[in-house]
Amino acid sequence: MEKTPTARFVFVLLFLTCSIAAAGAEYFKYKDPKQPLNVRIEDLLSRMTLVEKIGQMAQIERKNVSFEVIKNYFIGGVVSEGGSAPAPNASARVWVDLVNEIQKAALSTRLGIPVIYGIDAVHGHGTVYKATIFPHNIGLGATRDPALVKKIGAATALEVRATGITYAFSPSIAVCRDPRWGRCYESFSEDPKLVQEMTEIIPGLQGDIPKNSLKGVPFVAGKTKIAACAKHYVGDGGTYMGINENKTIANFHELLSIHMPPYYNAIIKGVSTVMVSYSSWNGVKMHANHFLLTDFLKNKLRFRGFIISDYEGVDRITTPPGINYTFSLQTGILAGIDMIMIPYDYPRYFESFLELVHKNVIPMSRINDAVRRILRVKFIMGLFENPFGDYSLANEIGKQEHRDLAREAVRKSLVLLKNGKSYSEPILPLPKKAKKILVAGSNADNLGYQCGGWTIKWQGLSGNNLTIGTTLLDAIKATVDPSTEVVFSENPDTYFIQGNDFSYAIVAIGEHSYAETFGDSLNLTIAEPGPSTIKNVCEHIKCVVVVISGRPVVIEPYVNMIDAIVAAWLPGTEGRGVTDVLFGDYGFTGKLPKTWFKSVDQLPMNFGDAYYVFLSRDPALVKKIGAATALEVRATGIPYTFSPCIAVCRDPRWGRCYESFSEDPKVVQEMTEIIPGLQGDIPKNSLKGVPFVAGKTKIAACAKHYVGDGGTYMGINENNTITNFHELLSIHMPPYYNAIIKGVSTVMVSYSSWNGVKMHANHFLLTDFLKNKLRFRGFIISDYEGVDKITTPPGINYTFSLQTGILAGIDMIMIPYDYPRYFESFLELVHKNVIPMSRINDAVRRILRVKFTMGLFENPFGDYSLANEIGKQEHRDLAREAVRKSLVLLKNGKTSDEPVLPLPKKAKKILVAGSNADNLGYQCGGWTIEWQGLGGNNLTIGTTLLDAIKTTVDPSTEVVFSENPDTYFIQGNDFSYAIVAIGEHSYSETFGDSLNLTIAEPGPSTIKNVCEHIKCVVVVISGRPIVIEPYVNMIDAIVAAWLPGTEGHGITDVLFGDYGFTGKLPRTWFKSVDQLPMNVGDAHYDPLYPFGFGLTTEPVKTSY
């Protein structure tokens, strides 16, 4: 029941509305579409009363609307809450009638300001009967197809317009970081980059913004487009344990780098409105957050549309909601919210709002800002010229063209998780012609579960009567050959299955429909009776399980019993899209938009998390390696190392890629833990950016090569990195933040260029950013003759190069030979006042700071007592541990049921082959003894893989080594198995650049000769992923061993089962070089083995 306004409010309302005379035939600029936008806005704003302005800021529910309410309260917006329709199964015409009646009421008011009608159209026009229901956003994220998503936006806009509605609360651009969240299916991905790409739905909904449009200004193209709403601002996908409307705990950098990026793209694309999240950020409700709503979104990002609250979002500023509505309203409006979704108690809203204005709590400037933004959107939408719905668009609802588009989206969203119990015997695609097939599962014949929440009703519905569409069962029946008998049993028992001769089964299980908090789940289990259906069916006949769910769910306990697994997400009304791919009319192309966990105990777990993907998953180990390295360097009297390389290698064709920890900046950031290993842990309360070296057993470190050296064109060493500043900051710069925080002493400049400017000459990045912005207080050192290379050819004008490098910010010049020329040129530049003393003093001050920090003035000499640190057993054991943890198991057996690894130590006779099996130089790679490294076994002390194998296997096992055996040799011996070590020869820098990344000869012929005839394990010893795709099928097991160094026993520790495989790929393993550069998150990502991949094994202690 509506509340009665106070007498005072009624008086004010009547006074303000009745005291203004009718305008008659007076010319109104705001009604003239030929007038500039801002002129129209300001003209109308100047004519509005306080009540009219407050009314524009109100959005109320459809069921509350009447002619009198609109006329008396000047309501600016109307909403259909979830499932709110004018009648059951209402037609487009009924909807248009509703909207037009509301607009007639609005136009009858004094100024005739049309209403903006909003509705949730989050996967098509879901509230409307017969509308096309597209896959939910998580499925669209799996397509990785922004152009497709844009088309879906355009189709949705047409269907929404067909009902007379002009505004959709879509898209959700949340970055879902925990699948336990009940709104995870509304998010395109856990990866902000993918969500950014999918904001292409906005120009689909609104139209493409004209060239030279001002950033942040909304745009809606015409009568076939609608205003969009980016939601829910900001961080709603990052709440604690995925609890809806909960708190997101993150520092500002994390908020900006994870949850904010999609909003940058939305604003650039002209999004009309932004909806505020129910959630909190570090304890502050988003609806109350002035900094993020006003200071950042409106002022910093220059968003010029309007900010709308969520449904009763302002009420929820307090706990319990609405306990002090006046305070909540005050807080929300002053924070920066422009339109309040009330949606029922609008009299209370007006009463409280007027009271706050009369008490001078809410200033008119804040009200005018809000109304100006609302009017801007309404004018841009063309509502003043075309306020009414168009009956001629009625046939757009569910039209075949849109259903075909939805079907295409379903096809492209499907992710094939498993295909056959053996690699060589895939089960998909299924044959259309079979004697009899079984279709089972709760989700096989349930259109409601297939569509999910926000379909007809807020929470969705179960069954097949909610709207028009095709269930998976119906799609199967329509796809298979007419002679194929299709039997459906939702949850068949084993007696039924054993009593029928089924060729195969399709089992559709997953989740029931839900929305928002009702979907929050702490266990993420498959809805019953799904697990028993899987067990009953898949343990007895060949089966394909189709998982219909809004997120990854727990399937790990069932994976081994299932032949093939397909993630179908929430595909919507077009079930034929699933069968298009299951039966082979189209191929599987979808990629996971969200990490599929093993158990909920791992959550939240997102790509790039510290425990998710690492070379060895062990930054603490890397720190120990740093400490051991420092001791061995100090043992030679040297106090400074040009290490670590914290490049982010984005193209394995680069000859220095093995110097990089990973293609992922987060992994590289974690691995900067080597710096405190080298230098020591910085004391608490140390000033950020000030170098630190702990004592005589530590050395000064050097973070290199600043910055972007891992991103050069085609991986060409010392080449040009072409990227915008945001990409430089988000990909190549992050490891330097960590290095500086950890007190790194020096930074070495890269030979490369950034957008054509040599890094050795880049004042902005060296001085303005590194020294001034990041407050780095160590010294910057050039690379070897790096200053000479500022010109092409190098050294052609040394005086100019020296001047440029010093003035850019370089403090120490690595000459290394022609120092007389350096002194002569430097003195000349000083005498000519080209290089000021202030620059020289800054450089020397920084150099002295490092020297004093290192203790060089107190302890300048080397310490002979440290001599035994070189190659000491403790360090070799550490290196051996690192090798063990770095190994990545790419393949283990030609079938998943018959793993090859671990190998038995006791066998009659085994073969060891390959150019890299008995070559310590290739095992160590470049930068070992010589710059380019060396081949052979005489360069230093260590254990080759061959020697390690000989000392690991049982004494009774005969080990035969042949570097490149021919087939006659192999067939003439009865080998139990073979270990083939192939890969790359040693190299460094430019000499390692490679455009083909092939296995060094005779590696390919060795693989073919051996692996086509006997069981074989191929150990790839290389500094990067190389081309192995042509050989994968003939190999039984594949191990990426990288460049393991001197301790070959680390490999055999794992090959023979004393330890298990734990390593994960630190970079993407491509199929062919034509795909490069290809890094995780790229639109064309289609790897042989994805970043983070790595099979595992358990240690096995063999007893005889």
N, C-alpha and C positions, 0 to 999 in steps of 0.2 A: 504494500500500500504506500502511495506517495506521501511524503511529508509535506505539510502546509508551510509555505514560506512565512517568515515573520512579517508582522505588520509593517515594520520599517522597510523591509526589502520590497514588499508590494508597492509601498508608496514611492520608493526610489525608482522602481521599474516604470510605474505609470508616469511619474514626473518626467523622467528622461526620454521616454518614448512619445509621450503626448505633447510635449512642449515644443516639438519641432514641427514646423508647418510642412505640408505636402510640397514636394519639389515641382509638381506640375510638369510642364514640358521643358523644363530647364535642361540645358546641355550638360551632361556629366562626362568628364574626360575618362573616367574609369570604365565607362561603357563603350568607349570608342576603341576598337581593336587597332586602329591606325596609330594610336598614341604609343609612345615608348613604354615599356613595361614599368619602369620605375615611376613614370608620371602617373600611370593608372593606379599603381599601388598607393602612392602618396596622396593622390586625390581622394581615393576611397577612404583611406585611413583618416584623413582630415575631417571627413563627414561623419565618422562613426562615434556613437556615444560609448560611454564606459561599458554599459550592459551589452551593447552589440559586440564590442571587442571581447568581452569575457565569454559571450556566447560562441564566438568563432573558435575559441580555445577549448570548447567542450565537444566531446564525441559521446553519443549515447546509443544504447542498444535499439535495434530496429523495433523490438516489441514495445518500447516506450514511446515511440514516435506517434505524434498526432499533429493535425493542422494547428491546433491551439498551442501545443508545446513549441513547435518550430516558430510560430509567429510571436509568441510571448517571450521566448528565451533566446531567439536568434541563433539557434544551434548551428554550429559550423560543420559538424561531422556526425555521421551515423555509421554504426558497425553492426554487422551480423556476427554474433559470437559463434563459436564452434557449433555447427549444426542448425543454426537459426535460419529458417527458411519461411517464406510466406505461407506455404502449404506443403503437405507431404508430396513428394515427386513433382514439385512445381515446375511448370514449363518455363521456357525463356520469356514468353509473353507475360506470364504472371509476375515474374521477377521485374520485368521492365515496367509493368503497371505500378508495382510497389515503389520503385525508384522514382518514377515520374510524378506520382502523387506527393512524395516527399519534396521533390524539387518545386512543384507548384506551390507548396506551402512556403518554401524558402523564398521563391521569387515574389510572393505576395507581401513580403515584409518591406519596410520603408526603403531600404537600399537594394533589395533584391539580390542578396549574395547567395549563390548556389551552395548546396551542401556537397561535401566530399564524402562519398559512401565507400567504406572499406570492408574488405572480407579476406579471410585466410584462403589464399589460392596457392598452397605450398607445393603441390604436385599436380598441377592442373586445377580446374575450377571444382575442387573436391566437394563442396557443399551442394552442388547442383546435380540433380538426377540426369543421367545419360551423358554427363560431361566426360571427356577423355581424362582418364587418370594415368598420369605419367609415373615412372619410377620415382620413389622418394630420392632426395638429394644424394644419399650415400651411394645409391646405384648409379646416379649420374656421375658422381666422382669417379666411379670405377671405369667409366667410358673414356676418361681423359680426353674428351672431345668438346672443347668450348664452343665450336661452331654448331654442333648438335644442340647443346644446351641453349644457345641463342635462339635457334629455331623453336625449341620448346617454349621459351619465353614468349615468342611472337604468337605461337598457337594459343598459349594460355591467355594472353592479352585479348585475342579475338573472342575466346569463349567467355571471358569475364565481361567484355564489352557487350556481348550478345544478351546479357541479363541486365544491361543498363548501368552496371557498376563500373566505376572508373578508377578504383584504387585497390591494390592488393597488398596485404601484409607479407610480402615476399620480395627477395629471397632471404632465407636464413643463411648468414655467412659466418656462423659459429665455427670454430675450430674445435671439434670434439676430441678431447684428450683422454677421455675415460668412457669406454662403452657401457659402463654401468648407468650412465646418464640416460634418462628416458626420452631425451630429445636427440639422441645421437644420430638417428636416421635423417634428421633435418639438416645435418651437416654434410658437406661434400667430402670432407676428409679430416684426418688428424694433422695433415701437412698444410701449413698456411699458404705455401706456394700454389698448391693445387686448388685451394679455395679461392685464391686470388684469380687464377685462370678462369674459374667457373663463374666469376662475377660477370662474365659475358652474357649471362641470362638477363642482366639489367637492360642493356640496349635491345635485347629481344622483347622485353616487356614494354619499354618506353620508347624505343627507337634510337638510332645512332645520333649522337650529338653532332651538331654542325661543326665544321672546322673553325678554329679560332674562337670557340666558345670559352667563356671565362671558367676557370676551374672552380668547381663547387656549386655552380648555378644549376638548378634542376632543369631537366628537359623531358618533354613528352611530345611525341611527333604528331599526333592527330587523333582522329576519332576511332582508329583501330588499335590505339595504344592506351596503356594505363599507367598511372603513377605507381612506382615501386617503393618498397620499404626495406632497407637493409637492417637486419636484426640478428641478435639482440645485443645491443651495444653495452658493454664490451666485456669479453671474458666469460660468457655464459657457458662455454664448452670446457672450461677449466676448473669447475668447482670441485671441492673436496669429495673424493670417492664418487664423483659423478652425481652427487645428490642435487636434484633440481632446485633452483632458486637459492642455492647455498652460497658459500663464500669461495672466491677464487684467491688463493694465496700465491702471489707472484711479485717479484720486484718490477720496477717500471720497465727495465730493459726487456724482461721476459714478456710483459704485457705488450710492449711495442713490437717485439719480434715474432711472437706467436699469435696473439689474438687480434692485434690491430691491423696487420697488413691488408686483409680483404677490404677494410673500410677505406684505405687509400684508393684502391682500384674503384670501389663503388662511387666514391666522390668524384673521381676523375671522369667516370662514365655518366655523371649527371644524375645520380639517384635522387629522387624527390624528397624522401623522408628517411629518418632513422628512428627505429624503435629501441627504447631503453630496456635493458635486461632486468629481470627480477633479482638477479644475483648481486653479491657484494664483491668489492675488491679490497682485500686486506681489511675487512671489517666495516667498510663504508658502503652503504647501499648505493647501487648505481643510480637509482632515481633521486638520490640526494647528493650526487658527486659533482659539485660545481667545477672542479678542476678538469675532469674528463669531459663533461658535457659542454661547458662554456669555454674554458681556457684552451682546451685542446681541440675538441671537435669543431666548435664554431670559430674560434680565433686562430688557432694554429693551423688547422686543416682547411679553414675558410669554407666550411660547409654552409650553403645558403638556403637549403631547404628547411623543413621544419622537423623538430624532434617531437616524437609522440611517445607517451607512456605506454606500457603494456596494460593489459586488461586489469583494472583496479590496482595498477602498479603503484600509484601514489599512496593509496590506502596502506600498502604493505611496507611503507617506510618505517612504520612503527610495528612493534610486536606486543600484543596481537594486532592484526591489521585494523585500521580505522579507529583505534582507541583514542587518538587525538587527531581528528581529521584536519582541523584548522592548521595545526603544526605541520602535518604531512603535506598539505597543499602549499603552504608557505615555503617549505623546504624544497619541494619538487619544482615549483615555479622559479624560485630564485636560483636553483641549481642550473636551470636552463631549459626545462621542458616547456614546449610551446602548445601542444594539444594534449588534453587529459582524456584518457579513455575511462569514462566514469563508472560504468555504463548505465546505472540505474538511478542512483540518488542524486540527480542533477539539482534539485532544489537546495540540498545541503551544500553542494559545490558553489552555487551562486551566492548563497548566504555567507559562507565562509570567505569567499573571494572578495566580495564587497566590503566585508568587515576589515580584511587585511589591507585593502586599498585605502579605506577611510582612516585607518590608523597609521597610514604611511609606512606600512611594512613592505608592501610590494609597490615599487614605484611605477609610474606610467611608462617610463622608458623601457622597463622589462616587458610590460604588456604590449607596447607598440612594437617591440622587436619580435615578439611571438606572432602577433597578428600580421605584421609585415611579411613574415616568412610563410604563414599560411596562405595569405592572399597571393604571394608570389607563385606558389605552387598551383593554386586554383586558376590564376590567369594563364600560366604556362600550359596547363592542361586543356585550356580552351573551354572551361566550364561556363564562363559568362556568355560565350557565343553558342555553345552547344550543351546545355545543361541536361537535356532529356536523352533517355535511352532510345536506341534505334531498333525498331521491330524487324527491319530487313536483315539483321545479323543473326536472327534466331537459328538459322540452319548451321551456324558455326559450331553449335554445341555438339560435341561428339562426332564431327564430320569425319568421313573416311580418311581424308588427307592427314588429319591430326592423329587418328588411330594408327595409321601407317607409320607416322613419325614416332609415336609411343612404342610401337612394335620394334622399330629400329633401335630405339634407346634401350629397350629390354635386351635385345641381342648383344649390343655393345657393352652392356653393364655386367654380363655374366662372367664370373671369374672361375676358371677351372683350377681347383685346388689339388686334385688327384685324378690320374687317368690310367687305371690299370694297376694290378698288384705287381706287375713287372714293367720295366721301361720299354721292353720290346713287344709287349702285348697290350696296347691301349684298348680300352673298351669303347671309348667315344671316337667318332660319332656312332650312334646306334643304328642298326639296320631297320628300315621301315617295314620290311617284310619279314615276319616271323610267325611261327605257328600260334603261339599264345604268350602274351606278356601280362605282367602284373603291375598295376598302379596302386600304391598304398600311401598312407600317411594322412595326418589331419589337415595338412595344407594343400593336398592335391586337388581337392574339389571344394574350395572355400574362397570365394572371391573377396570376402571381407578380410581374411587373413592375408591374402595376396596384395591387397591395396594398403592395409595398415591404417594407422590413425589419420585423423583429418580427412576422412572419407565419409561423406554424407553427415556423419555425426563427429563430434569432437574426438571421441575415443575410437572412432571407427565402429564397425559392426561385424558380426560373424554371419556366415551364410552367403547365399547367392542371390538374395532378393534386394540388395541395397541399391544396385545400379546396374547398368548394362555393361557386360564384359565377358571375357572368355577365361574360364579356369584352366589350370594346367591339364586337368583330366580331359576337358573338352578339346583342348588344343592337341593332345596326344591322339585322341580319337580321329580328329580331322586331318592328322598328318600321316599316320601310318597307312600302309597299304590296306585296301579294303578287305583283303583276305586275312589280315592279322586280327586275331581275337584279343580284345582288350578287356581284362577283368579288373574291376576296382573293388578293393577291400580296405577300409580305412586302417584297421589294425588286425591283420590276419594272424592267426596262431600257427604254430609249426605244423600241426596236422593238416590244416588247409593247404599250406605251401607244399608239403611233401605229397599231398594227394593230387597235385596238379603238375603237369609237365611244362613249367614256364621257361621260355627262352631267356628272359631276363626280367628284372623288375626296376621300376622307377619309384623311388620313395621320396615323397615331399613332406618334410618336417620343418620345424622352426619355432616361430613365436606366434602368439595370438595378437590381435590388434590392441594398440594402446597409444596414449599421448601424454606428454609432459610427465608430471610426478608419478602418474599411475604406471609409467614404464620404467621407473627406477628399479634396478635389480642388483642385489648383492651377489647373486650366484650365476646369473646368465646361462642357466641350463636350458636345454631344449624342452619345450612344453610337452607334458605328458599327453598321450602315450608314446611320444616320439622315440625315446630310447628303446622301449620294448619292441616297437615296430622295426627299428633298424636291426636289432638283434634277431628277431624272429625271421626276418626276410633275408638279411645279408649274410647270415651264417649258413644259409642253405642254397641260395641261388645267386647268380651274378647280379649285382645291383648298382644302380646309380642313385646317390642321395642328392636331392636338390634342397638346399637350405634356404628357406624363405623367412627372412628375419631382417630386422632393422639395424643389425650390427653383428659383429662376430659373436658367436655363442660357443659354449663348451662342446667341442666335438672330438677332442683328443682321445677319450676312452674308446671311441668307436672307429677311428681312422683305419686301423689294421684290418678290420672285418669288412670294410667297404671297398668296392672296386673302383668307383669314381665318385668324386665330390664336386658339386657345383654350388657356388654362392650366387644366389639369384636375388638377394636383397628383398625389397618390397616392390615387385615389378609393376603393380597397377593392374589395369583392366585388360591389358593385351598379352594374355598367356601364350599366344602363338609365337611371341618373340623368344620364349624359352625353347619351344620345340624346334624353331628354326635352326637353332644351334645344336641342340641335343641330337638331332637326326641328320646333321651335316649339310644342310642347305647353306649355312654360313659357318665360319670358323669362330672359335673362342678368341676374343681380343681383350677382354676386360682385365684390369689390374687392380689389386687390392688398394682401396683408398684408406684403409685402416688396418693396423697390425692385428693379425689373428693370433691371439694369445693361446697358451696351453691351458692355463688355469687362472682363475680370478685372483689367486694369491699374487700373481705377477703385476696386477693392475695398481695404478695406471702405468701403462707401458706404451711409449710412442717411439716412432723412428727417431734415432739420434740420442735416446736416453743413455745415461752412463752405463747401465747394465744391459743395454739392448744389443749393440753391435760394436765390437772392438776387435782389433787385430788379435790381441791376447786377452781382452776384457780386464786389463790389469794395470791401471796407471801406477799403482804402488810398486809393481815390478819395474816399470820404466824408471821410477824414481831411484830404485836400488841400482839399476844399470847406470844411471847418471852418477851416483856416488862411487861406484866401482871405476867408472871411466875417469872421474876426477882424481882418484888415487893413482891410477896408472899414468895419467898425464903428469901429475905432480912428481911421480917417481923419476921423471926425466928432467925435472927442474922447470918445466913449463907451467905457467900459472893461468893460461888463457886458451880457450878453444873456440873455434868457429862452429859452434853447435849450440842448440839444435836447429835443424831446418824445420821451420813450421809452415812451409808452403802447403797449400791445399791443391793437390794435383787433380786437375779437372780433365786431363787428357793423357792417357797412358802412352801416347806416342812421344811424350816428352822424355828426354834422356835422363832426367833427374827425378823421375816419378818415384823411384825407390827411396829417395831421400825424404819423401813425404809420408806422414803417418796414414793419410786417408784422403778420399775425395770429399769427405764430410767435415765441415769446419768444427762441428761439435766434438767429433772424435779427436781432431787435432788439438782443440782447446784442452780436452782432458789430458792429452799426452804431454802438454807443457809441464806436467809434473816432473819431467826430467830436469827442469831448471833448478828447483830446490835440491834435487839430487846432486847436480853439478856444483851448485853454489852454497847450498845449505838453506834451511828454513828461515825466512825473514822473521825478525823479532816482532812480537805483537806491538800494535800501535805505531808501526813504521809508516813513514810518509809514503803514499802511493807514488811509484815511479822512481824512487831513489834506489840505486843499486845496492846489492848486499852480497858479500862473500864471507863465509863463516870463519875461515882460518886456513892453516897451512895444509890441510888435507882437501881443500876445496879450490875450485878454479872459477874464473870469470867466464860466464857463458855469453853466447852471441845468438840472438834470434835472427834468423835469415830466411829468405832474402826479401826484404821489404820493398814492395808489397805487390802481390798479384803474379809472381813468377810462375805459379802453377796453372795459370789461366791463359797462357799465350795461344795465339792462333795456331791451330793444328798441332799444338804441343811443341812447336819449334822453339828450341832453347834461345834465350836472349831476345825473343821476338816481342810482338805487341799484344798486350792484353786489352781487348775491346769490351768495355762494360760500363754501365752507368755507375754513378757514385753509390747508389743504394746497394747494387750488387757487389761492388767492391767492399763496402762496409759489412755486408751480411755473409759473404763467402770467404773473402781473403783476409779481412782485417781481424775477425774475432780472436784468432790465436795470439795476436799481438796484445790484445787487451789483457789476456791471462798472463802473458809473459811479463808485461810491465807490472801488473799487480804482484807477481812473484819475485820482483826485484831484479830482473835480468839486467846485466851490466852494460851490454852493448847491443846495437842493432846494425846488421849489415844490409846495405842497399842492393837491390836486384839490378842485374844487367838489363832487365826487360823495360818496356815502356808501358805507360798507361794512356790509352787513347792517343798514341803518337808522341807523347812526351816522355823522354827518357827519365827513369826513376832517379838517376844520379843528378838530374837537373830539375827535379820537381820540388820547388820551394813550398808549394801548398801542402803536399803530403809529408815532406820531411820536417819542415819548420812549423807551419801553421797547425798541422794536424798532430803529428807525432810528438813534437816538443811542446807545443802550446796547448793543444786540445787534450791530448792524453797525458800531458805533464811528465813525459819521459825525461829523467834527469841523468841517465848514463850518456855514453857518447855514440854517435853514428859513425860507422866506418864504411868506406867504399869497398866494393869487391875488388878482386885482383885486376889492376889496371882499369878499374871501372870508370874512373874519371876520363881516361884516354878515350873510352868508347862512347863518350857523349857525342863525338863527331863521327862522321862516316866519310872516309875510312878513319879508324882510330888514330888519335894523335896528330891529325892533320893540322890542328890549331890548338896546341897544348895550352897556351896561355888562356885562350877563351874557355876551354874545357875546365881548367882549374878554377878560373873565376866563377863559372857557372855552378860547378859542384860545391865550392866553398860557400857561395852566397845562397845556394839552395838549402844548405844546412849540414853538409858533411863535415865532421870534426876531425877525422883521421883518414889520411889518404894512403891506400895500399899501392905503393909506387910500381913495382918493387925493386927496379934496377936503376933507372935514370934519375936518381935523386938530385944530382947537380941541376938538371933542367928544372926540377920542381922548385928548388930554392931560388933559382934565378928568376923564374916566372912569378913566384909568389912575392918576392921582394919588389919586383917591378910593379905588380898590381897594388901593393901597399903604398909604394912611393907615389903612384899616380892617383891615390885616394879612391881606387876602385873597390878594394876590400877594406872596410873600416876596422879599426882596432876593436870595436865592440863585438864584431863577429869572431875575430881571432880570440878575444878573451873568453867569449862564450864557449868556443871549442876547447880551449886549453883548460878552462875551469871544469868542464865535463870530463876530460881525460884525467885530470888530477884527482877529481872526485873518485873515479873508478880505482885509480892507483892507490889512493889512501884507503879506500874501502877494502881493497884486496890485502892491505898490510904490506905492500911492497917496500915501503920506506923502512919498516922495521925488519922485514925478512925478505931481502931481495934475492937471496941465493937458494939454489936447489938443495934438497936434503938427501944425502946418499943413503940414509937409513931406510928410505922408502923403496929402494931398488927391488926388493923382493915382491913388491906389489904387482909388478909386471907379470901378467899371465898366471897369477896365483890360483890355486885350485878353487878357492871360494868363488872367485870371479868366473872361472870356467863352469862351475856348477850353476852359477846364476845364468850364464849364457845358455847353458843346456836347458834350464828351466824355461827360458824365454823362447827357445826353439820349439820346445814341446807345446807351449801355449799358443804359438803363432801358426801352427799347422792348421790348414782348413781342408776338411774332407768334403770334396765336391761330389763324389760318387762312391757308392759302396755296394757293389754287386750289380749284376745285370737284372736282378729282381730284388725288390725290397725284402723278400722273405729269405734271401740267400746272400747275406753280406759276406764279403771277402775278408774284410778287416775286423779285428786284428788277425795278423798272420800267425800261423803256428811256428814256434821256434824249432820244433823237431820235424824234419822232413827228410826224405831220402836225398834229394838233390834239388837245389834251387839255382836259378839264373839271375845274375845281376848284369844289366846292360845299360847302355846310354853314355853319351859324351860327358854328362855331368855326374856320373856315379863315382868316379875316382879322380876328381879334379878339384882340389882345395881352392884354387884360384877362382874357378867359376862359382864355387859354393860361397865364397866371400864377396865377390863382385868388385866393383870399382872402389876407389879410395882405400885400397888395401896394399900396403907397401909402396905401390906406385899410384899415380893419379888415376890411370885407366885400369888399375888392377893388373893381374898377371894370370896366365894359364899355368896349369901344372900343380905339383905338390911341394915344390921347393921354396915357396915364397915365405912361409912362416910355419909355426908349429900348430898342428890341428889334426882333426880326425875327419877323413872323408866318409861319405855315406857307405862306400864299399867296406872300409875298415870297420865302421860301426856295425854293419851287418855281420861281418865275420866274428866280431867279439860278442854279439848278442845271441845268435842262434845256438842251438844245442851243439856240443862238440861233434856229435855224430852226423850233423847235417853237412853235406858237401856243398860248398859255395863255388859256383863257376862264374867267372867274369869274362864277358866278351862285349867290347864296346858297341859293335854294330854287327851282330851275328846275322848270317843269312838263314834262309828257311831250311836249307839242308842240315846245317848245324843243329838247329832247334829240333827238327824232326828226328835227328839221329841221337837225341838224348831224351831221357825220360825225366823231364823236369816237373817237380810238383807245382811250382809256380815261378813267376818271374817278377823282379822289381826293376823297372826301367826308369832311369833318371835322365830327363832331357830338359831343355829350356834355353837359356841365353848364355852367351859368353860374357866376359867381364867388359865393362865400359863405364864411362862417366861423361856427364854434361852433354855437349853437342854430339859427341861421338856415339851417344846412345839414342839420339833422335831416330825414330823409325816410322816410316809411313805404312809398313805392312805388318809388323809385329808377329812375324812367323817364327816358328820354332827353328832354332839354328840347326843346320844340316850336320850330321845325317839323322837328326831326331825323328822326322816323320817316317823315314824308311825303317828305322829301328822299331818304332811303335807298330808299324804294319807287319814287319817280319815276325815280331815276338807275339803281339797280342792277338793276331789272327789264328794263332796255333796253340797257345797255352794260356792258362789263367794268369793275368798280369795286373800289377799295380803300377801306375805311372806317377812318379814324383816329379812335379814341375818345379825346377829351380830357376827362378827368374825374378827380375826386379819389378814385375808388373804382370797383369793379365796378358796373355798372348793367345794367338789363334789356336784353339784346340777343338773347336766344334766339329771339324771334319773327322775327327778320330774318336769322339766320345763313345759312339755305339760299339766300337770294337774293343774298348777298354773295360776291364772289370771294376777297377777302383781308381780314382784320381785324387791326388793330394797336392795342394798348393803349399810348397815349402818356402817360397820367396827366396831371399838370399840369406841363408841361416848362419853363415859365418863359420868359425873354426870347429864348433861342437856338433859334429855329425851324429853323435849319440842321441841328441835330442830328437832326431827324426825316428831312429829305431826304437826309442823308448815308447813311442806311440804306435808305430807300425806293428810292433809285436805285442802290444797290449799291456805293457807295464803301467801306462797311463792312457786315459781316454782322449779322444779328439774334442777340443773345446773351442778352437779358433773360429772366428767369423770373418767373412770377407770385408776388408777395409775399403775396397773399391769394387765397382761393378765389373763383372766379367762378361764382356761383350761376345756376340756371336761372330761378327765380322767387322773389320776396320771401317767399312762403309757407314757404320752406325755412329762413329766417333765424331766429336765428343759426345758421350752419353753418361750422364750422372743421374743418380736416383732423384726422382721428382721431375725429370724432363718429360715433355709431352710424348716423345718418341721412345720412351723407355721400354725396351724389349730385350732383356739380357739373356745370356745363356745361364748365368747364375747371378741373382740380384745381390746388391750391396747388403751385407749382413747375413748372407747365407752361410751355412756350415752345418753339415751333419755331425752327429755326436756318436761316440762309442763309450762304453764303460770299460774301465781297467779289468784285465783278466790275468790272474796269476796262474800260469800253467804248471801243473804237477805231472810228473811222469811215473 
